[in-house]
Each structure stands twice: as C-alpha cells, then as structure tokens.
Amino acid sequence: MHLRFKMKIENTITADHIRLRPLIEADMPLKVKWYNDPAVRKTLVIDEVFELAETVNWFGALAGNDTRADFLIESLEGMPIGITGLIDIDRRNKTAQCYCVIGEKSFWGKGLGTEIHSVLFQWGFETFDIEKIWAHIRTNNPAIFRVVEKLGFIKEGTLRQHAIIDGQRIDLYHIGLLRTEFVPAHTRYSISNEP
C-alpha cells in the first residue's frame, strides 16, 4: 500500500560554501531569469520558455505536493545562486529524481555543484529514507556527469533520441546513485528550521 502524506519543506541546509533553503514564491522571477538564460539552458533537459505568471501559478499548485522538495541555493552570504531539489519522490520504491540549476554564471566552475548535490542527497536519504536517486542528463555535457560522478553516480544507460530540445532529438544518459554508493563531498552539514 502506498501511503501519501502532505509535507511542507521547512529545512534550511547549511554546508561548507552554500545554503539550501525552501523555495518560495518570491523566488519565481529568479527561476524564470535563470531557466530562460541561453547559456544555462544548454545544460538543461527542457524546451519550454518560462513566463513569470505561469511560473507563479505552477509554484502555487505545488502546495502540499508530497512528491517533490525544491530549494533555492544561496551563498553563505545570502546571494541567490540557483535552484535544486528532488522530484518524483516515490516512497513505495524509495527513489527520487534530482535536478540542479546554477543560474548565476559567476558561480560556475567553483566546484559548488558537487557540494550542492552532496548535501541535497544526504538530506534526501535521511528525510525520505530514499534508496536511490536518479537523473537524466545530456550526453553532450560531460562536465555535469563529472560533478555527480564524485558522489558515486554511475551511467545506467543511454536513452536514445529521448528528448526534443530546440527542435533536435537528443540522447540522454540515465544515471543513478544507490544510497550504499553515496560518497559525500562536504564536511559541514547542518539543518535548521530557520529561513
């Protein structure tokens, strides 16, 4: 039997160089800006253009959704960096899909992606008792895989011509991380219920 419950994410997770705090409606203009940035989009598996009103409506419809946990990524000084989270949380099979978008390009190439994923995964394994985290990533962006490979992810297969991006069919890697394979890449990890 699959038990469903509504869960409001209230945890703020602090790591070595970043903090994850629950996503709020006031963050939606940043999401639209980042997801529409052509340089950022080259790393994403999406094709739609984001509009603010629709994105705010999307966020409002998430209230009480027990299959996802979305966070704003901030520097320790409070500067917004991007968005990350777990989606398609399946409590019966103990799996979840992960995503991460570092929208502020001045933070690219600083090794933050590995730390962001690392603390998100530790939190997800502990909070939801997940046994596996998975993702789809573009095959033409090996840097993204290098970020999560350090944490124990492996390529489980290639989804041939699986998505249409900018009018072109593209291949995706299906990657997975078992809880027993997780190699944390952070030293500081604290959780609070303070925003």
C-alpha positions in Angstrom: 0.0 0.0 0.0 1.3 3.5 -0.9 0.8 5.9 1.9 0.6 9.6 0.9 1.1 12.5 3.2 1.5 16.2 2.7 4.9 17.5 3.7 5.9 21.2 3.8 9.6 21.5 3.4 10.9 23.8 6.2 14.5 22.7 6.5 17.4 25.0 5.7 20.6 23.0 5.0 23.9 24.7 5.5 27.1 23.3 4.0 30.7 24.4 3.6 30.1 27.1 1.0 26.3 27.1 0.3 22.9 27.0 1.9 19.7 25.4 0.6 16.5 27.0 1.8 12.9 26.2 0.8 11.9 27.7 -2.5 9.3 30.5 -2.0 7.0 32.4 -4.4 9.3 35.4 -4.3 12.0 33.3 -5.9 10.0 32.8 -9.1 11.4 35.8 -11.0 14.9 34.3 -10.5 13.7 30.9 -11.7 12.3 32.5 -14.9 15.5 34.5 -15.4 17.8 31.5 -14.9 15.7 29.0 -16.9 15.5 31.4 -19.9 19.2 32.3 -19.9 20.6 30.7 -23.2 23.9 29.7 -21.5 22.0 28.0 -18.7 19.6 26.3 -21.0 22.4 24.5 -22.8 22.8 22.3 -19.6 19.1 21.6 -19.1 16.7 19.0 -20.4 13.9 21.4 -21.1 12.5 23.0 -24.2 9.8 25.4 -22.9 10.3 29.2 -22.4 9.3 30.3 -18.9 6.8 33.1 -18.2 6.5 34.7 -14.8 2.7 34.4 -14.3 2.7 30.8 -15.4 5.6 30.0 -13.1 4.0 31.7 -10.1 0.8 29.6 -10.9 2.9 26.5 -11.1 4.5 27.2 -7.8 1.1 27.8 -6.1 -0.1 24.5 -7.4 2.7 22.7 -5.6 1.3 23.4 -2.2 1.0 20.1 -0.3 2.7 18.2 -3.1 4.4 15.2 -1.4 6.5 14.1 -4.4 9.0 16.9 -4.5 11.2 19.1 -2.4 12.6 22.3 -4.0 15.3 24.6 -2.6 16.9 27.9 -3.5 20.7 27.7 -3.5 22.3 30.6 -1.7 25.9 31.6 -0.9 26.6 31.7 2.8 26.3 35.5 2.5 22.7 35.0 1.2 23.3 35.6 -2.6 20.9 33.5 -4.7 22.9 31.1 -6.9 20.3 28.7 -8.3 17.6 26.1 -7.7 17.9 22.4 -6.8 15.7 19.6 -5.4 14.3 16.2 -5.5 11.2 15.4 -7.7 9.2 12.3 -8.5 9.8 11.2 -4.9 8.4 7.6 -4.8 8.1 6.4 -1.2 7.0 2.9 -2.2 10.1 2.2 -4.3 12.3 4.6 -2.3 13.5 6.6 -5.3 13.7 10.2 -6.3 14.9 12.2 -9.3 17.3 15.1 -8.7 17.8 18.4 -10.5 20.1 21.3 -10.1 20.4 24.7 -11.9 23.2 27.1 -11.1 21.8 30.2 -12.7 24.3 32.7 -11.6 27.2 32.2 -14.0 29.7 33.9 -11.7 29.4 30.8 -9.5 30.2 28.3 -12.4 33.5 26.4 -12.2 33.9 26.8 -8.5 33.1 23.2 -7.5 29.8 24.1 -5.9 27.7 21.7 -8.0 29.2 18.7 -6.2 28.7 20.2 -2.8 25.1 21.2 -3.6 24.3 17.7 -4.8 26.1 16.2 -1.8 24.1 17.9 0.9 20.9 17.5 -1.0 21.4 13.8 -1.3 22.3 13.4 2.4 19.2 15.3 3.3 17.1 13.2 0.9 18.4 9.9 2.1 17.8 10.8 5.7 14.4 12.6 5.3 12.7 10.3 2.9 14.6 7.1 3.5 15.4 7.0 -0.2 17.5 4.1 -1.5 18.2 5.5 -5.0 18.5 8.9 -6.6 18.5 9.2 -10.4 18.6 11.8 -13.2 18.6 12.3 -16.9 21.5 14.4 -18.2 22.6 15.5 -21.7 25.2 13.3 -23.3 26.9 16.3 -24.8 27.8 17.8 -21.5 30.3 15.6 -19.7 31.0 18.3 -17.1 27.7 17.7 -15.5 28.4 14.0 -15.1 31.8 14.7 -13.6 30.1 16.7 -10.9 28.0 13.8 -9.7 30.4 11.0 -10.5 32.4 12.1 -7.5 29.4 11.3 -5.3 29.1 7.8 -6.7 26.7 8.2 -9.6 27.1 5.7 -12.5 25.7 5.8 -16.0 23.0 3.2 -16.2 22.1 3.6 -19.8 21.6 5.8 -22.8 18.1 6.9 -23.7 18.5 7.3 -27.5 16.8 10.3 -29.1 14.7 10.6 -25.9 14.0 14.4 -25.9 13.4 17.2 -28.3 15.4 20.3 -27.4 15.5 23.3 -29.8 13.9 21.2 -32.5 16.5 18.5 -32.3 16.1 15.0 -30.9 18.9 14.4 -28.4 20.2 11.4 -26.4 20.2 11.4 -22.6 22.1 9.5 -20.1 20.1 7.8 -17.3 22.3 8.0 -14.2 21.8 6.5 -10.8 23.1 6.6 -7.3 22.4 3.9 -4.7 22.4 5.0 -1.1 25.1 2.5 -0.3 27.3 4.0 -3.1 27.0 7.6 -1.9 30.3 9.3 -1.2 29.7 12.7 0.5 31.7 15.6 -0.8 31.0 18.1 2.1 32.3 18.4 5.6 29.8 20.9 7.1 26.2 19.8 7.2 23.6 21.3 9.5 19.9 21.5 9.3 17.7 24.2 10.9 14.1 25.3 10.5 15.1 28.9 10.2 14.8 30.6 6.8 
